[in-house]
Protein backbone atom coordinates (compact mmCIF):
# COMPACT_ATOMS: atom_id res chain seq x y z
CA UNK A 1 0.00 0.00 0.00
CA UNK A 2 1.26 3.52 -0.72
CA UNK A 3 2.05 5.92 2.12
CA UNK A 4 -0.67 8.47 2.97
CA UNK A 5 1.13 11.49 1.48
CA UNK A 6 2.25 9.79 -1.76
CA UNK A 7 0.22 9.96 -4.92
CA UNK A 8 -1.50 6.77 -5.98
CA UNK A 9 -1.04 5.50 -9.51
CA UNK A 10 -3.93 4.28 -11.62
CA UNK A 11 -2.57 0.72 -11.52
CA UNK A 12 -2.47 0.75 -7.72
CA UNK A 13 -5.99 2.14 -7.58
CA UNK A 14 -7.32 -0.50 -9.98
CA UNK A 15 -5.60 -3.23 -7.97
CA UNK A 16 -7.07 -1.86 -4.74
CA UNK A 17 -10.54 -1.73 -6.28
CA UNK A 18 -10.24 -5.36 -7.41
CA UNK A 19 -9.00 -6.56 -4.01
CA UNK A 20 -11.09 -4.39 -1.66
CA UNK A 21 -13.79 -2.27 -3.32
CA UNK A 22 -15.09 -0.86 -0.03
CA UNK A 23 -11.63 0.32 1.02
CA UNK A 24 -11.13 1.84 -2.43
CA UNK A 25 -14.42 3.75 -2.11
CA UNK A 26 -13.45 5.02 1.35
CA UNK A 27 -10.02 6.00 0.04
CA UNK A 28 -11.53 8.03 -2.80
CA UNK A 29 -13.95 9.73 -0.39
CA UNK A 30 -11.04 10.70 1.84
CA UNK A 31 -9.11 12.06 -1.15
CA UNK A 32 -12.12 14.23 -2.04
CA UNK A 33 -12.35 15.50 1.54
CA UNK A 34 -8.64 16.22 1.57
CA UNK A 35 -8.86 18.25 -1.65
CA UNK A 36 -11.85 20.16 -0.29
CA UNK A 37 -9.89 20.94 2.89
CA UNK A 38 -6.87 22.13 0.90
CA UNK A 39 -9.03 24.43 -1.24
CA UNK A 40 -10.68 25.94 1.84
CA UNK A 41 -7.34 26.36 3.57
CA UNK A 42 -5.90 28.14 0.52
CA UNK A 43 -8.94 30.44 0.36
CA UNK A 44 -8.70 31.30 4.07
CA UNK A 45 -4.96 31.94 3.73
CA UNK A 46 -5.60 34.35 0.86
CA UNK A 47 -8.36 36.09 2.80
CA UNK A 48 -6.18 36.43 5.89
CA UNK A 49 -3.30 37.85 3.89
CA UNK A 50 -5.59 40.35 2.17
CA UNK A 51 -7.09 41.54 5.46
CA UNK A 52 -3.59 41.90 6.92
CA UNK A 53 -2.39 43.92 3.93
CA UNK A 54 -5.41 46.22 4.06
CA UNK A 55 -4.96 46.71 7.81
CA UNK A 56 -1.31 47.62 7.31
CA UNK A 57 -2.20 50.04 4.55
CA UNK A 58 -4.84 51.68 6.76
CA UNK A 59 -2.34 51.99 9.63
CA UNK A 60 0.20 53.54 7.29
CA UNK A 61 -2.40 56.00 6.03
CA UNK A 62 -3.36 56.99 9.58
CA UNK A 63 0.30 57.54 10.45
CA UNK A 64 0.71 59.73 7.37
CA UNK A 65 -2.33 61.82 8.33
CA UNK A 66 -1.08 62.26 11.92
CA UNK A 67 2.41 63.17 10.69
CA UNK A 68 0.99 65.64 8.16
CA UNK A 69 -1.07 67.26 10.92
CA UNK A 70 1.99 67.52 13.17
CA UNK A 71 3.98 69.13 10.36
CA UNK A 72 1.13 71.58 9.66
CA UNK A 73 0.98 72.65 13.31
CA UNK A 74 4.68 73.49 13.34
CA UNK A 75 6.02 70.30 14.91
CA UNK A 76 8.04 69.12 11.93
CA UNK A 77 10.48 67.08 14.01
CA UNK A 78 7.70 65.16 15.73
CA UNK A 79 5.84 64.71 12.45
CA UNK A 80 8.86 63.27 10.72
CA UNK A 81 9.54 61.01 13.71
CA UNK A 82 5.96 59.72 13.60
CA UNK A 83 6.00 58.86 9.91
CA UNK A 84 9.55 57.51 9.84
CA UNK A 85 9.42 55.17 12.84
CA UNK A 86 5.86 54.04 12.14
CA UNK A 87 6.40 53.52 8.43
CA UNK A 88 9.67 51.68 8.96
CA UNK A 89 8.03 49.34 11.48
CA UNK A 90 5.06 48.58 9.26
CA UNK A 91 7.16 48.12 6.13
CA UNK A 92 9.54 45.83 8.04
CA UNK A 93 6.63 43.64 9.09
CA UNK A 94 5.37 43.43 5.53
CA UNK A 95 8.82 42.70 4.08
CA UNK A 96 9.53 39.93 6.58
CA UNK A 97 5.99 38.62 6.14
CA UNK A 98 6.52 38.42 2.39
CA UNK A 99 9.67 36.38 2.89
CA UNK A 100 7.92 33.79 5.07
CA UNK A 101 4.68 33.51 3.07
CA UNK A 102 6.46 32.17 -0.01
CA UNK A 103 7.76 28.96 1.58
CA UNK A 104 6.05 25.69 0.76
CA UNK A 105 3.99 23.90 3.34
CA UNK A 106 5.21 20.54 4.51
CA UNK A 107 2.78 17.63 4.57
CA UNK A 108 1.08 16.99 7.90
CA UNK A 109 2.59 13.52 8.21
CA UNK A 110 6.12 14.88 7.84
CA UNK A 111 5.50 17.41 10.59
CA UNK A 112 4.00 14.73 12.85
CA UNK A 113 6.94 12.38 12.27
CA UNK A 114 9.36 15.20 13.13
CA UNK A 115 7.46 15.91 16.33
CA UNK A 116 7.60 12.23 17.31
CA UNK A 117 11.28 12.06 16.46
CA UNK A 118 10.97 9.39 13.72
Order of alpha helices (4+ residues) and beta strands (2+ residues): alpha-alpha-alpha-alpha
